[in-house]
Amino acid sequence: MLYRFPNLVVAQLTRESIQQAIANGITAEQVIHFLKTRAHPVMLKQTPVLPPTITDQIRLWELEKDRLRFSEGVLYNQFLSQVDFELLRNYARDLGVLVFENPSKRVMVVTPEGHADVKRFWKRQKQSS
């Protein structure tokens, strides 16, 4: 809040202020509803009361909190050939333990629970070749 007068409040909405509100359990829709119900009488005569760019941005800032999902994993890289990478990747995928793959860089990540099985499979493959 920047200023507070008897009939006027001046505040600034920022990404950080909206994300802090969301972290405290306030939804984007609640923020928008609050702004609409406390808008200046001149703004209330307009349709829509709040500019769509404002409401859209508040909703986008809320969506940012669920954009990333963190999980533990074991990184496999430095494959000598694309065939080796694809063999191990396909095995991990079939087991359902593949978390991430980047074939162009020959990098993959498996779950910690699947690491032992994938490692054992890779050792068997290297011994048989």
Backbone as ProteinMPNN parsed JSONL, in Angstrom:
{"seq_chain_A": "MLYRFPNLVVAQLTRESIQQAIANGITAEQVIHFLKTRAHPVMLKQTPVLPPTITDQIRLWELEKDRLRFSEGVLYNQFLSQVDFELLRNYARDLGVLVFENPSKRVMVVTPEGHADVKRFWKRQKQSS", "coords_chain_A": {"N_chain_A": [[0.85, -1.159, 0.0], [0.633, 2.119, -0.932], [-0.415, 4.707, -0.33], [-2.825, 5.975, 1.998], [-5.904, 7.378, 2.343], [-8.855, 9.068, 3.662], [-11.024, 8.359, 1.856], [-9.739, 6.967, -0.115], [-7.434, 4.631, -1.338], [-4.187, 3.937, -2.306], [-2.442, 1.596, -4.007], [-0.009, -0.837, -5.077], [0.056, -3.444, -7.306], [2.113, -6.174, -7.567], [4.119, -8.758, -9.018], [5.429, -10.108, -6.974], [3.885, -9.346, -4.728], [1.404, -10.504, -5.295], [2.139, -13.204, -5.476], [2.982, -13.605, -2.864], [0.568, -13.303, -1.517], [-0.797, -15.512, -2.57], [0.808, -17.557, -1.58], [0.054, -17.357, 1.029], [-2.425, -18.454, 0.999], [-4.446, -17.128, -0.357], [-6.463, -16.866, -3.176], [-6.181, -16.127, -6.733], [-8.646, -15.422, -7.79], [-9.939, -14.487, -5.501], [-8.456, -12.189, -4.944], [-9.045, -10.669, -7.229], [-11.836, -10.448, -6.942], [-11.916, -8.963, -4.546], [-10.73, -6.543, -5.432], [-12.632, -5.754, -7.344], [-14.984, -5.399, -5.813], [-14.298, -3.295, -4.21], [-13.788, -1.184, -5.793], [-13.451, 2.137, -7.162], [-16.285, 4.346, -7.425], [-16.542, 5.44, -10.035], [-15.15, 3.593, -11.58], [-16.803, 1.414, -11.213], [-18.898, 1.907, -12.923], [-18.007, 1.142, -15.346], [-17.669, -1.471, -17.81], [-15.736, -4.163, -18.434], [-15.278, -3.981, -14.832], [-12.639, -4.091, -13.873], [-9.708, -3.785, -15.849], [-9.134, -6.21, -18.419], [-6.464, -6.957, -18.825], [-5.297, -6.648, -16.348], [-6.691, -8.498, -14.675], [-6.104, -10.861, -16.05], [-3.309, -10.966, -15.77], [-3.002, -11.27, -13.005], [-4.121, -13.805, -12.671], [-2.303, -15.294, -14.225], [0.04, -14.986, -12.719], [-0.697, -16.482, -10.516], [-0.798, -19.032, -11.653], [1.89, -19.535, -12.065], [2.965, -20.638, -9.771], [2.525, -23.359, -9.817], [3.994, -24.247, -11.888], [6.455, -25.603, -11.999], [7.711, -28.81, -11.091], [9.348, -30.435, -8.643], [11.549, -33.162, -8.229], [13.359, -35.924, -6.889], [16.207, -37.489, -8.367], [18.349, -39.604, -10.418], [21.086, -38.908, -12.375], [21.983, -39.842, -15.63], [24.541, -39.755, -17.904], [27.037, -39.03, -20.423], [27.105, -41.083, -22.341], [28.532, -43.351, -24.626], [27.576, -43.831, -27.149], [24.728, -43.208, -29.282], [23.102, -45.388, -29.518], [23.623, -46.843, -27.153], [22.561, -45.017, -25.304], [19.824, -44.978, -26.075], [19.086, -47.643, -25.629], [19.337, -47.948, -22.809], [17.629, -45.893, -21.982], [15.149, -46.76, -23.027], [14.804, -49.081, -21.541], [14.566, -48.0, -18.94], [12.267, -46.487, -19.321], [10.385, -48.506, -19.887], [10.331, -49.725, -17.398], [9.116, -47.745, -16.007], [10.438, -45.757, -14.632], [11.684, -43.585, -15.675], [12.355, -40.201, -15.568], [13.172, -37.893, -16.904], [14.378, -37.033, -20.159], [16.827, -36.285, -22.645], [17.475, -36.742, -25.687], [19.154, -35.62, -27.68], [21.328, -34.654, -26.27], [22.082, -36.866, -24.984], [21.247, -37.488, -22.321], [19.697, -38.532, -19.35], [17.309, -38.948, -16.676], [16.547, -40.889, -13.898], [14.281, -42.267, -11.436], [15.184, -42.362, -7.945], [14.428, -44.801, -6.811], [14.348, -46.521, -8.971], [16.938, -46.593, -9.808], [18.802, -48.644, -8.98], [17.915, -50.948, -10.387], [18.166, -50.093, -13.064], [20.89, -49.575, -13.179], [21.935, -52.134, -12.69], [20.972, -53.478, -14.961], [22.392, -52.082, -16.939], [25.038, -52.768, -16.322], [24.953, -55.529, -16.842], [24.486, -55.451, -19.585], [26.847, -54.269, -20.526], [28.727, -56.184, -19.796], [27.985, -58.299, -21.388], [28.605, -57.418, -23.916]], "CA_chain_A": [[0.0, 0.0, 0.0], [1.46, 3.315, -1.05], [-1.043, 5.816, 0.386], [-4.167, 5.715, 2.516], [-6.656, 8.579, 2.678], [-10.187, 8.674, 4.149], [-11.85, 7.725, 0.827], [-8.889, 6.518, -1.215], [-6.243, 3.839, -1.044], [-3.334, 3.763, -3.478], [-1.589, 0.42, -3.812], [0.631, -1.316, -6.294], [0.092, -4.9, -7.431], [3.325, -6.673, -8.217], [4.226, -10.211, -9.064], [5.805, -10.568, -5.634], [2.78, -9.179, -3.773], [0.387, -11.519, -5.618], [2.668, -14.517, -5.096], [2.963, -13.683, -1.404], [-0.838, -13.545, -1.144], [-1.093, -16.905, -2.938], [1.513, -18.4, -0.605], [-0.709, -17.269, 2.281], [-3.713, -19.11, 0.831], [-5.422, -16.277, -1.052], [-6.46, -17.217, -4.596], [-6.255, -15.022, -7.69], [-10.052, -15.013, -7.879], [-10.256, -13.701, -4.309], [-7.836, -10.876, -5.131], [-9.842, -9.983, -8.247], [-13.128, -10.119, -6.315], [-11.642, -7.871, -3.605], [-10.525, -5.312, -6.193], [-13.901, -5.363, -7.983], [-15.974, -4.949, -4.822], [-13.834, -2.07, -3.562], [-13.393, -0.238, -6.844], [-13.997, 3.497, -7.115], [-17.601, 4.403, -8.097], [-16.385, 5.691, -11.471], [-14.751, 2.309, -12.167], [-17.951, 0.502, -11.158], [-19.775, 2.194, -14.053], [-17.414, 0.557, -16.549], [-17.761, -2.913, -17.989], [-15.622, -4.723, -17.087], [-14.827, -3.061, -13.78], [-11.173, -4.118, -13.95], [-9.218, -4.096, -17.196], [-8.791, -7.624, -18.592], [-5.018, -7.187, -18.687], [-5.009, -6.761, -14.908], [-7.195, -9.776, -14.166], [-5.335, -11.937, -16.685], [-1.974, -11.032, -15.188], [-3.131, -11.833, -11.655], [-4.319, -15.256, -12.851], [-1.033, -15.871, -14.705], [0.963, -15.055, -11.589], [-1.113, -17.624, -9.692], [-0.421, -20.263, -12.351], [3.338, -19.729, -11.986], [3.373, -21.425, -8.6], [2.432, -24.782, -10.126], [4.648, -24.469, -13.169], [7.543, -26.559, -11.863], [7.539, -29.907, -10.146], [10.664, -30.923, -8.279], [11.614, -34.542, -7.761], [14.714, -36.466, -6.798], [16.528, -38.341, -9.496], [19.742, -39.979, -10.661], [21.439, -38.474, -13.715], [22.823, -40.693, -16.477], [25.045, -39.02, -19.053], [28.31, -39.503, -20.955], [26.951, -42.31, -23.121], [29.489, -43.358, -25.725], [26.873, -43.845, -28.435], [23.283, -42.988, -29.231], [22.494, -46.72, -29.33], [23.688, -47.127, -25.719], [21.596, -44.144, -24.636], [18.457, -45.416, -26.37], [18.878, -48.936, -24.981], [19.097, -47.729, -21.383], [16.432, -45.065, -21.853], [13.978, -47.602, -23.276], [14.654, -49.971, -20.38], [14.049, -47.188, -17.834], [10.888, -46.122, -19.668], [9.576, -49.711, -19.71], [10.174, -49.929, -15.948], [8.322, -46.642, -15.455], [11.267, -44.979, -13.712], [12.289, -42.475, -16.413], [11.81, -38.91, -15.158], [13.519, -36.887, -17.91], [15.322, -37.466, -21.18], [17.202, -35.356, -23.7], [18.227, -37.598, -26.602], [20.195, -34.916, -28.425], [22.497, -34.512, -25.398], [22.283, -38.188, -24.362], [21.095, -37.304, -20.875], [18.419, -39.005, -18.809], [17.199, -38.98, -15.221], [15.629, -41.92, -13.416], [13.938, -42.123, -10.023], [16.133, -43.051, -7.058], [13.965, -46.177, -6.592], [14.65, -47.315, -10.156], [18.372, -46.521, -10.119], [19.478, -49.937, -8.803], [17.542, -51.828, -11.501], [18.748, -49.57, -14.301], [22.342, -49.773, -13.061], [22.17, -53.571, -12.839], [20.74, -53.773, -16.375], [23.498, -51.497, -17.709], [26.242, -53.598, -16.082], [24.77, -56.789, -17.581], [24.653, -55.149, -21.003], [28.273, -53.989, -20.795], [29.46, -57.439, -19.669], [27.648, -59.191, -22.509], [29.078, -56.873, -25.197]], "C_chain_A": [[0.907, 1.236, 0.0], [0.908, 4.477, -0.221], [-2.415, 5.381, 0.881], [-4.782, 7.04, 2.965], [-8.047, 8.148, 3.139], [-11.037, 7.937, 3.101], [-11.033, 7.138, -0.316], [-7.695, 5.739, -0.691], [-5.484, 3.682, -2.348], [-2.375, 2.618, -3.173], [-0.999, 0.003, -5.147], [0.648, -2.839, -6.264], [1.365, -5.28, -8.161], [3.278, -8.192, -8.229], [4.501, -10.764, -7.662], [4.64, -10.454, -4.65], [1.677, -10.202, -4.028], [0.88, -12.9, -5.204], [2.727, -14.685, -3.583], [1.537, -13.957, -0.906], [-1.214, -14.998, -1.431], [-0.428, -17.864, -1.963], [0.795, -18.414, 0.744], [-2.127, -17.812, 2.141], [-4.785, -18.283, 0.148], [-5.336, -16.597, -2.543], [-6.513, -15.962, -5.459], [-7.685, -14.509, -7.783], [-10.469, -14.181, -6.664], [-9.668, -12.295, -4.41], [-8.672, -10.056, -6.113], [-11.197, -9.552, -7.674], [-12.971, -8.942, -5.344], [-11.501, -6.548, -4.349], [-11.826, -4.821, -6.84], [-14.885, -4.786, -6.972], [-15.566, -3.649, -4.135], [-13.361, -1.022, -4.566], [-14.078, 1.117, -6.643], [-15.331, 3.53, -7.873], [-17.515, 4.672, -9.606], [-16.009, 4.394, -12.19], [-15.923, 1.334, -12.204], [-18.926, 0.723, -12.31], [-19.262, 1.584, -15.348], [-17.676, -0.94, -16.593], [-16.614, -3.337, -18.883], [-15.07, -3.693, -16.096], [-13.308, -2.956, -13.791], [-10.747, -4.434, -15.374], [-8.812, -5.57, -17.3], [-7.298, -7.912, -18.462], [-4.624, -7.361, -17.226], [-5.451, -8.127, -14.382], [-6.434, -10.959, -14.775], [-3.97, -12.09, -16.047], [-2.01, -11.616, -13.781], [-3.297, -13.353, -11.742], [-3.04, -15.945, -13.327], [-0.015, -15.99, -13.58], [0.597, -16.208, -10.656], [-0.673, -18.935, -10.34], [1.076, -20.559, -12.257], [3.747, -20.621, -10.826], [3.344, -22.928, -8.867], [3.168, -25.153, -11.411], [5.75, -25.524, -13.098], [7.206, -27.617, -10.828], [8.927, -30.479, -9.877], [10.574, -32.374, -7.809], [13.069, -34.988, -7.746], [14.96, -37.363, -7.992], [18.013, -38.634, -9.581], [20.027, -39.682, -12.133], [22.339, -39.502, -14.392], [23.243, -39.848, -17.673], [26.358, -39.651, -19.511], [28.194, -40.873, -21.624], [27.9, -42.231, -24.308], [28.817, -43.358, -27.092], [25.388, -43.592, -28.213], [22.557, -44.306, -28.996], [22.491, -47.092, -27.852], [22.645, -46.302, -24.959], [20.175, -44.668, -24.827], [18.128, -46.743, -25.71], [18.528, -48.742, -23.504], [17.841, -46.888, -21.14], [15.17, -45.906, -22.028], [13.728, -48.555, -22.111], [14.043, -49.193, -19.205], [12.59, -46.797, -18.089], [9.959, -47.314, -19.453], [9.337, -50.021, -18.234], [9.275, -48.861, -15.32], [9.107, -45.772, -14.492], [11.956, -43.797, -14.399], [11.583, -41.173, -16.042], [12.006, -37.868, -16.259], [14.476, -37.508, -18.905], [15.592, -36.332, -22.152], [18.089, -36.136, -24.665], [19.355, -36.879, -27.349], [21.466, -34.722, -27.6], [22.856, -35.823, -24.699], [22.287, -38.081, -22.834], [19.733, -37.84, -20.474], [18.491, -39.018, -17.295], [16.185, -40.054, -14.872], [15.351, -41.677, -11.937], [14.989, -42.831, -9.167], [15.74, -44.52, -6.827], [14.313, -47.08, -7.778], [16.121, -47.377, -10.499], [19.07, -47.881, -10.03], [19.178, -50.884, -9.964], [18.192, -51.385, -12.807], [20.254, -49.794, -14.304], [22.699, -51.243, -13.283], [22.012, -53.989, -14.312], [21.919, -53.278, -17.222], [24.775, -52.317, -17.54], [26.15, -54.93, -16.836], [24.989, -56.565, -19.082], [26.123, -54.941, -21.367], [29.095, -55.271, -20.708], [29.203, -58.353, -20.859], [28.151, -58.669, -23.863], [30.578, -56.853, -25.323]], "O_chain_A": [[1.815, 1.367, 0.821], [1.651, 5.148, 0.497], [-3.078, 4.54, 0.273], [-4.256, 7.726, 3.841], [-8.39, 6.972, 3.018], [-11.712, 6.968, 3.449], [-11.581, 6.843, -1.378], [-7.039, 6.139, 0.271], [-6.067, 3.335, -3.375], [-1.605, 2.666, -2.214], [-1.444, 0.444, -6.207], [1.176, -3.451, -5.335], [1.654, -4.767, -9.242], [2.481, -8.813, -7.525], [3.895, -11.744, -7.229], [4.425, -11.35, -3.834], [1.079, -10.713, -3.082], [0.117, -13.685, -4.64], [2.541, -15.79, -3.075], [1.336, -14.748, 0.016], [-1.879, -15.639, -0.616], [-1.024, -18.864, -1.564], [0.917, -19.371, 1.508], [-2.944, -17.657, 3.048], [-5.937, -18.711, 0.086], [-4.244, -16.597, -3.111], [-6.847, -14.878, -4.982], [-7.913, -13.301, -7.848], [-11.276, -13.261, -6.798], [-10.306, -11.322, -4.01], [-8.97, -8.889, -5.858], [-11.644, -8.428, -7.898], [-13.801, -8.032, -5.327], [-12.085, -5.542, -3.945], [-12.09, -3.619, -6.878], [-15.549, -3.788, -7.253], [-16.407, -2.976, -3.539], [-12.629, -0.095, -4.22], [-15.143, 1.211, -6.032], [-15.49, 2.814, -8.862], [-18.344, 4.172, -10.367], [-16.499, 4.129, -13.288], [-16.026, 0.519, -13.122], [-19.701, -0.174, -12.643], [-19.993, 1.515, -16.337], [-17.875, -1.588, -15.565], [-16.546, -2.881, -20.025], [-14.48, -2.682, -16.479], [-12.756, -1.858, -13.726], [-11.366, -5.268, -16.035], [-8.214, -6.115, -16.372], [-6.913, -8.999, -18.032], [-3.719, -8.134, -16.909], [-4.68, -8.826, -13.725], [-6.155, -11.942, -14.088], [-3.515, -13.208, -15.805], [-1.122, -12.385, -13.412], [-2.684, -14.094, -10.974], [-2.728, -17.051, -12.886], [0.711, -16.98, -13.497], [1.478, -16.839, -10.072], [-0.224, -19.848, -9.648], [1.484, -21.716, -12.359], [4.777, -21.291, -10.896], [4.06, -23.688, -8.214], [2.981, -26.244, -11.952], [5.948, -26.267, -14.06], [6.519, -27.362, -9.839], [9.596, -30.953, -10.795], [9.65, -32.756, -7.091], [13.898, -34.481, -8.502], [14.025, -37.929, -8.559], [18.829, -38.001, -8.91], [19.309, -40.14, -13.021], [23.321, -39.968, -13.815], [22.397, -39.29, -18.372], [26.735, -40.713, -19.015], [29.08, -41.717, -21.487], [28.054, -41.175, -24.922], [29.415, -42.934, -28.081], [24.869, -43.743, -27.107], [21.512, -44.335, -28.346], [21.49, -47.594, -27.34], [21.941, -46.816, -24.09], [19.415, -44.788, -23.866], [16.995, -46.946, -25.272], [17.548, -49.3, -23.011], [17.085, -47.145, -20.203], [14.224, -45.772, -21.252], [12.581, -48.805, -21.74], [13.113, -49.673, -18.556], [11.778, -46.783, -17.164], [8.87, -47.16, -18.9], [8.275, -50.519, -17.862], [8.74, -49.057, -14.228], [8.523, -45.118, -13.628], [12.733, -43.084, -13.763], [10.366, -41.056, -16.183], [11.116, -37.059, -16.518], [15.275, -38.381, -18.568], [14.713, -35.523, -22.449], [19.306, -36.19, -24.49], [20.398, -37.475, -27.616], [22.56, -34.634, -28.159], [23.809, -35.883, -23.921], [23.216, -38.53, -22.163], [18.74, -37.629, -21.17], [19.569, -39.089, -16.705], [15.108, -40.128, -15.464], [16.1, -40.966, -11.267], [15.613, -43.792, -9.618], [16.607, -45.379, -6.668], [14.546, -48.275, -7.598], [16.519, -48.133, -11.385], [19.849, -48.231, -10.917], [20.082, -51.549, -10.47], [18.707, -52.209, -13.563], [20.825, -50.164, -15.33], [23.661, -51.552, -13.987], [22.819, -54.757, -14.836], [22.383, -53.984, -18.117], [25.509, -52.534, -18.504], [27.139, -55.402, -17.397], [25.603, -57.391, -19.758], [26.575, -55.399, -22.416], [30.057, -55.438, -21.458], [30.089, -59.092, -21.288], [28.125, -59.402, -24.852], [31.106, -56.421, -26.348]]}, "name": "protein", "num_of_chains": 1, "seq": "MLYRFPNLVVAQLTRESIQQAIANGITAEQVIHFLKTRAHPVMLKQTPVLPPTITDQIRLWELEKDRLRFSEGVLYNQFLSQVDFELLRNYARDLGVLVFENPSKRVMVVTPEGHADVKRFWKRQKQSS"}
